[in-house]
Amino acid sequence: MGLPTLSAWQAAHRSACSFPSAAVNVHSGKIKVQWRISNGRVKLKEESLKRKQEIQTPKGKLGVLIPGIGGAVSTTLIAGTELVRQGLGEPIGSLTQLGTIRLGKRFEHRSPKIKEFVPLANLEDIVFAGWDLYEANGYEASLYARVLNREHLDPIKGFLSEIKPMKAAFDRKFVRNLDGSYIKEEKSLRQLVEAIKEDMEAFKSQNGIERCVMVWCGSTEIYSEASDIYQSSQTLYEALEHNDPRIPPSMIYALAALESGIPFVNGAPNLTVDVPAMIQLAQEKGVPIAGKDFKTGQTLMKTILAPGLKARALGLEGWFSTNILGNRDGLVLDDKDSFKTKEESKLSVLEYILQPQLYPTLYKNYFHKVTINYYPPRGDNKEGWDCIDIYGWLGYPMQIKVDFLCRDSILAAPLILDLVLFMDLAQRVGMSGIQEWLSFYFKSPMHKEGLYPEHDLFIQSMKLKNTLRYLMGEEQITHFGLDYYLNEKQE
């Protein structure tokens, strides 16, 4: 891997622990891996990142570990991936499979597919496993989800039927509207962490897995704020050993992943890894983390429309958003405390895109409201309504109406596939801690303390692609453009 071993880091840390700040160099292969140890925190330096030919080619099988493997999003991802592998479907919505990336100047006409530009794992090498509250196998769970038609599911019935969930770590006080019975019986939180780690090791051994990525596709947990137990890995571990009731199941899975050196993606708005303790642990273990809350329906549209309004300096009077959704996610969000977690994620988008503190004339007092209504007849076919009151020249009012009849899991599945492949790449490159370059995929993207999150979809896209260009030694694209004209030969 691109990072020094834990034992090497520990030795280096011991040699520097008597100083408030020290630089430690560990030679690994062709490059110099440099860590900066400051006030007990480990910071990865640029010299440690592998570039171009130094990036390890993905070899062997890639395990995808999913808490919530029986849900609509997970089963749509798994079935869809197998259909694509068998040539029975197209990976629509997947940047890694269909997207291209421009390289160099426009007149060079270099735009390879992303999967041909960076060394990503092949779909054929992906193996799925996970945990769920319900014992249904992949085929049964897919039928229950009612996302994909039988014409898509029946040809891969054998494959899906072989995917059987492992017992889940679950505490109903964090997700009140679910009550599954396929649950681990360990008594302590530490025992639960170890049980999940044992599940992962057994899966890797039985399937010959080389590398893994874990993606939280479980339900939205009730709202919680960053308390004192999340301030450092030490305080979190102390709370774990004392079975602190504030530690939710999503953190149990995340701890198991990070302790095992496995990248972790948080697809829900739960805090999970977005706390100082988990960020510190990810850095110490040399593991990438990313989140939170997959950006799919209504929020996707907001991050497309709001940058356009801001770019044209159009004012906003109010933005009213409501949704109807009937799948398991809708049922969970029918609980007010789970909805509050989701609401916090969805409300923050406009504030950061529009920046009312910089544009008070346009955005200082706009009204923003979001509601989600559980409506079983719609199933996974979510409908999002937006009523947007804007104003233009001299303050004259205008309106925009959006009615997005989307399919939640159809939009989420390709995001997860991309995140799995990009997080596996990040691990092989040597990128640890928060992966802000993957903000493109999240409603509430994680970011370094002291920075504001970037929500603008187009800036997020540029950030992602420029990161790939950087890793492969290509020039960053800024769309400056004037250089094409400044050096023209004068007649």
N, C-alpha and C positions, 0 to 999 in steps of 0.2 A: 504493500500500500504506500501511498505518498507521504504518510506521516511516520514519525519515529514511534517505536513501540512504547507501550505504556511504561515498561520497565526502564527504557531509555529516558523517557520524560521524568520518571520518578528520581532517577539518579541525578539528572540535571537539576531537578528542583531541590534535591537535598543539598547539592553543592552551592545553591544560590539562596537558600532559605534564610540565611542570616543577614541578607541585604534587602533593603526596601525595594531595590530594582536591580535586575541583572539580565544580561543578554546571554543566552546559551545556544551554542551552535552544535547541531548533531548532523553528521554527514550521512546521507542516505542515497546511494546510487550516484547519479550524475549531478544532483543538485544539493545545495546546502539548505538544510531545514533550520530555520531560526525561530526561536521562541523568545518572547519578551515576557519576563516574569515581573509583574509590578503589583505590589500590595496583595500578593497571593493569587492574582488573576493571571491566566495564561493567554497571551495574545499571539495569534498566528501572523507571521510576517510574510510579505509578498514572495520572498525568496523560496518559501516552502511549496508554492504552488507549481505543479507540473504543467508544462506547456508543450503543445504540438506533439512531437514524436515521443516525449517523455510520458505522456498519458498512457496508462496501461490499457491495452486492448481488452474489452470485456471477454472473458473466457468462462465457459461453464454455465451452469444454470443460475438464474436470478430468481430468488424466492420473493413473492409479494405477500406480505403478512397483513391481514385485514381484520381488525376488531369490527364486528358488524358485517360479517361476510354474507349473511343471509338477507341483507336489506336490498331495497330496490336498486340503489346506486351500485353496490358491489356486484350483484348478480348481472346487471346490465353490462358492467365492465368486463366481467369474466366471460360471459357468453359472447359478447361482441368481439373480444380479443380472439377467442377460438374461431368464430366465424370468419374473421379476417385471415387468420392463419390457414384456414381451409379454402380460402378463395371464395367464400360465400357472402362476403360483405365488404364494404369499404370503410376505412377508419376516418369518416367525416368528423371534423372538429379537432383532429389531433395535429398539432403543430409539428411534432416530431416525425409523423408519418407522411404528411402531405405538404408541410410548409417548406418554403425556400428561404435562403438568406443571401442578400446582396453582398458582394465582396468587391472592394476597390472602387474605382471611378465608374460612372454610369456608362461611359463609352466602352468599357471593358466587357460589359455584358456577361459578368460572372454571377450566376445565381443558382448555386447547387441546392439540392434538397438538404435540409438540416441533417437528416439521418445519414447522408453521404459525406457531410462536412465534418461532423464530430463523431467520435467513436462511441455510439450508443449500443446498448444490448439489443439483440434481435428478439422479435416477438416470439420466435420459436423456442427461445431459451427461458421464457417466463413460466414459472410454476406458482399456482395460487394456493394459499391456505389461510385459515383464520378462525375466529371465534364468534359465537353467536348465542343469544339467549334461547333460541329455538333450534330443535334438532334436525329440522328439514335439510335434505341434501340440496345441492345446487340447482337441480332441475325442479324439485318441488318448490323451493324458495322463489325461483324465477317465475313459475306459474302463479304463485301467490301474489307476487309483485305486480303482475299484469302490465308490464312495460313492453316486453317483446312478444310478438305473435308466435303462435305454435309453429308456423312455417319456418321461423328462425330457430326455435328451441328444439323441435323434434329431431332435426338432423344431427344435433350435438347432444342428444339426451344421454347417451352413454358417458360422454366426457363430463357433463354437469352432474350426473348421478354419483360419480366417483368423488366429488368434492363434498366432504362431510365436515361440518364445523366441529371445533373443539369447544369444550365447555367454557363459558365466558366468566370473567370477573365482573360482578354486577352488584350494585347497591341501589335499591329502588328509591332511596331518598334523593338521589341525584337525577333520576328520570322517572317521575311519578306515574306517568301514564302507560308505562310498559311493565309487564309482570311475567317474564319468561321463567321457565323452570330448569333450563339446561345451564346450570350455574356451578361454578367451582365451590367446594366446601371448605377450603382452607380457612382457618380461624383468624390469622393475623395478616396484616398488609404485607409484611415481608414474605410470608409464606406464599401469598398470591403472586408477588413479583417472581419468586423462585419457580413457582408452578408454570408461569407463562414462559420463563426462560427454558424450562425443561421441555415444554411443548415445542418451542422453536428449535431446540437442539435435536429433538426427535425428528421433526420435519426435515431439517437439513440432512441428517444422517440417512433417513429412509429414501430421500429423493436425490441425493448427491448434489446438494445446493452449495454453490461457491460463495454467493453474496446474497444479502437480503435488503429489502426496504419495507418498513412498516407504515401503513396508511390508516389513520383513524377514520373509519366510515361509520362509527357508532352514532348514537343519537346525541342531540344537543343536551348537555347537562344544565342543571339549574344555575342561575347567575351567582357568581362569587367574585369577590374582589381580591386583589393580591394582598394576602395577609402576611404576618410576620414569619410564618413558617416557610414562605417561598423566597426569602431574601438571600439565601445562600444554599449551596448543596449540603452544608453541614446542618443547618436548621431544618432542611427538608428531611434529611436522613434521621435526625433526632425525632421528628414528628412521625416518621414512618415506623420507627422502632416502638413508639408509644401508641401506635394505632390511632393517630389523630383523626377524628371524624371529618375533618375538612379536606382530606385527601380523596379525590374522586377516582373512579375506575380508570378514566382516561390517563391519569398520571401514573397509575400502576403499570399500564401498558407501556407508556413512554419511558419509565424508569427501566423496565425490562429490556426495551430496545436499546437505550443508550448504554446501559451496563454491558450489553452484548455487542456493542460497536455497530449497531444497525441504525441507519438513517431513519428519522421519524417525520411524518407529514401529518399535520392536524387539519382534517377537512371540515371540522365543526368550529363554531365560535367559542368553544370552551377555552379557558386560559391554557391548560395542559402544559405545553412547553414554553408558553409566552410569559415566563416569570424568571427573575434573575437566577434562581436556583437551577432551573433546567438549562438555561443558556450557559451558565458556568459549567455545568456537568458536561454538556455537549462539547464545549471547548476543551475541557480537560480530557475527554475521551477521544477527541478528534473526529466527531461525528456531525454531519449536517442535520439541521432541523429546519422545518418550514411550516408556515401556516399564516393565517387561519381562516377557515370557512370558505369552501369552494365558491368561486364567483360564477354563477350560472345564469339565472333568469333576470329578475327585475334589477338587481344591482349591476349586472353586466350592462344593461341598457343605460343605467345612470352614468356609468363610467365611460360610455360612448357619447351620450347626449350632453352631459354637463361640461366636458372640455370644449365642446363646440360653442355652447353659450358663452363661456368665459373667453374663448378665443375671439369671438365677435363682439365682446363687451356688451352683451345683452343682459339686462337686469332680471332678477328673479324675485317674484312676490311670494310664491309658495309652491310646494311640491308635495302633493298628496298621493301616497302609494298604498294600495291594498292588494291582497292576494287571496285566492282560494286554492286549497291544496288538500288532497284526500288520502295520501299515502301515510306510512308509518311516521314520517317526518312531520306531517301535518298534525297527526295525533299527539305526538310529543310536544309540539309547539302550542297545542291547545292549553297546556299548563302555563300559567302566567309567569312562573319563575324561569322556565325554560325559554319562553318567548322573550323575556327580558334580556337573556344572553344573546339571542339572535337580533333583537332590536338594537342593542348597543353596536353590534357589528354593522348593521344596515344603515344606521343613522349617521355614522361617522364619515361616510363617503363624501357627501356634498361639502361638508365643512372643510375638508382638506383640499378638495379640488378647487372650490370657488374662492377660498381664502378671503373671507369677508373683512378681516383686519387690514388687508391690502386694498380692497375694493369696496369701501363702505357705501359709496353711492349706489352700487349695483346689488350688494348682497348682505348688507348689515343686518337687516331685520326680516329675512325671509322665513316663512313658516314651513316646517318639514315634519310630516307625520307618516308612519309606516304601521300597517296592521296586517296580520295573517289570520285567515279564517279556515278552520278545519271543515271541509266539505267532502265527505266520503265518496259521493258519486263521481268526482273527478279523478280519483286515484292519483296517479303520478302526473297527470296532465294538468299542471299548474297554470292558472291564469293570473296575470298581473296587470292591474290597471294603474295608470299614472295620469294624474291631472296636474299640468304644469302651467302656472300663471307667470308669464314673463312680460317685460316691457322694453320698448325700444326708444328711438329718437324722441326727445322731449317728454319721455315718460308715458307714451301711449301704450295701452295694454294689448297683449296678444295671448293666445293659448296654444298649448300643444297637448294632444291626447294620445296616449299609447295604450294599446290593448295587446299584450304579449301572451298569446296562447302557446305556451312552451311545454316541453316535456323535460322535467327536472333531471331525471337520470340520464336521458339521452344527451343532455348538455354536460353533465358531470363526468360521465364515463371517460371521454377522451382527455379531460383535464387530468384525471388520476393516472391514466397511462403515461401522459407526458411527464408528470411529476415523478413517477417511479423511475423513468429512464433518465431524467435530468438529475435526480438525487443520487442515483447510482453513479452517474458521471461525476458529480461533485465529490463523492467519496473517493473515487479513483484519482481525481485531480489533487485531493488533499485539502478541500474546502470544508471547514468545520464551523459549527455554530449557525447563526441565522443566515439563511440564503435569501437575502432581500431581492436578488436578481430574478427570483421566481414569484414576485409580487403579482405578476400578470394573472395568476390563477386564483387569487384570494380576495374576498370581500374586505378583510381586515388584516392586511399584510404585516407580518412581524418586521421590526426595524430596530436598529441600534438606538440605545438610550441617548437622548439629546437630538435625535433627528425626527422629523415628521414623516409619516408614511406617505408613499406615493400611490395615489389611487387612479390617476389618469391612465386609461387603458393604453393609449398610444405612447406615452412616456414609458410605461411598464414594458411594452413590446420592444421599444428601442433599448431599454436597459437589458432585457433578456438577450437580445441578439448581439448587442455590443459585448456582453460577457462572453458569449460563444466566440466572437471574433477575437477578443483578447486572448482567450485560452488557446486558440489556434494560430496566434501570431499574425492576425490580419489587422489592418488599419480600422479604427473605430469610425463609424459612419455618423456624421453630425448634420448632414443635409445643408451644409454651409452654402455651397454652390457658386459663390462669387468667384472662386478660383478658376472656374471654367472660362470666365469672361475677362478677368484681370490680365491674363497673360496672352490674350489674343493678339496676333500680329496686326499692327496698325498699317492700313493701306495708305 
